Amino acid sequence: MVRKPFSKRDKPQPHKLTEEISEIVRLRVFRTLEAQTGGAFRFALPMVGQRCETEYGHLQRSTDYPPGTVEDRVLEHFRVCDSDQALDFLEFLFQSQPFFGNQQAVDAINEIFREVGIGYEFTRFAISDTTMPNGGRRVELLQTPQAIRISNTLVHQTTTAPALQLLANPLCKRANDEMLQAHQLFRDGYFDKAIASAGQALESVLKIICEQKRWPLRPTQDTLGNLLATVKDQGLILDFYKDVLSGSGKVRNNIGAHGTATTPYLPATEAQAEHMIGMTAAHIVFLARLAALA
């Protein structure tokens, strides 16, 4: 383990987060990825470059950049592209063979981002490790890391991050996909859809709990209210918690996409979507721990 230098030990995290990934940070990321893969990082660059060209139609480069190898052109793209494309670049890398399952590389990038106050973090690799009847093992990569936005560090550390870690369990794949989609929609500015997706994730977790406990369940019919009534009747939550946990449903129905409340539809704001994601993440952690899914 590499020890932090004196200049960084016990240094507090920045109070204000930024969404800008500077060229200095990108250089640190590049050197870290090289070290984490023993140089295999460069073998992934042509594939990442092809993905970038597929998505954007070209690679970014500075006006005075001289001709070079494919690897050089892809690295130049990472150096000069905007911050959103830099996050795409790292996601594409984590999807490439040299990085499959390399959680240490993801952790190292997240540590750099935390240190300099960048308001994004990458989720964990989701991997299924199954023991086969013949005694062998089957390891399946279910999901590669995705960039999620961090709006409030304390909320993220105490609710959002634990929820995503719980949902990385293969058992919770659907709920995990819905929660990650909520983060992506939030990042893209679709706040009403982010609220709806977070609400779906909570319902999916409740359905998983009912399935695992073999409690009454109608997968295509049970609403959040019905699911909460079931887990209350089965003794998982105290009576008053039904009202507390139903708050996510009330937010979704009134300001989320495809809301079902009888009141007029209200446009969703960034603050409301952020609150919904944080509130729902807290509910998911609470329920998962009560049900011993954690």
C-alpha positions, 0 to 999 in steps of 0.5 A: 500500500502506498502511503500518502505524502506529508502534504496530503496526510490529515488534509481536510476534504474540500468543502465545495465540490466541483464538476470540472475535471482539470488536466492535472487530475486527468494526469494523476488518473492516467498515472494511477491507471497505468500503475494499477494495471501494470501497463495493460491500461494502454492495451485498452486504449484502441477499444476505448477510442473506437467507442468514443468515435462511435458515440461522438463521431470523432476524438477531441484534440488540441489544434497543435497536436501532432500526428501520433499512434492510436494510443496517443490520439486516445490519450489526447482526447482524454486530456482535452475533452470536456468533463462529461466525456472524461467520465465517459472515457473512464466508464469505457475503460472499466468496460474493457478487458484489462479492467474487468473486476479491477475494483482497486483501480476504481477505488484509486480514482474515487480517492483522487476525486474525493481528495480534490473535491470532484462531485462524482464517484464511480460505483463498484463492480457487481460480480456474481461468484457462484459455486457449481454442483461439480465443485467449480466456480463461475464468476460473472461480471454483472455490471461495470462502474458508472459515474454518479453525481455527489451533491452533498458529501455527508448525505452521500456517505451515510445513505447513497453509497451504502444503498448502492453497495447493498444493491450491488448484490446480484439479488438486487439487480433490478433495484440496482439498475433503477437506482443507477438510472435515477442517478443518471437521469439526475445528472442529465437534468431529467429530475421528474424521471429521476424521482420516478426511477428512485421510487421504482427502486424502493418498490423493487427492494420491497418485492425482493424482501417479500420474495425472499421471506415468502410473504404474500406478493403480487409482483405486477399489481402490488403498489408501494402502499400494498407492499408496505402494508405487507411488510408491516403485517409481517412484523418487519416494520412498526406501524408508524413506519408505513407512513414514514416510508410512504413519503417516497411514493407521495413525492413520486406521485406528485412530482415524478414522471407518470405520477398518479396523484389526483392533485395537479402535476408539479414540475420537479426541481433539482433540489426535489430530485436530490432529496428523493434520491437521498430519502429513498436510499435511506429507506432502502438501507433501513429496509435491507438491514431489517430484512437481513439483506445487508 
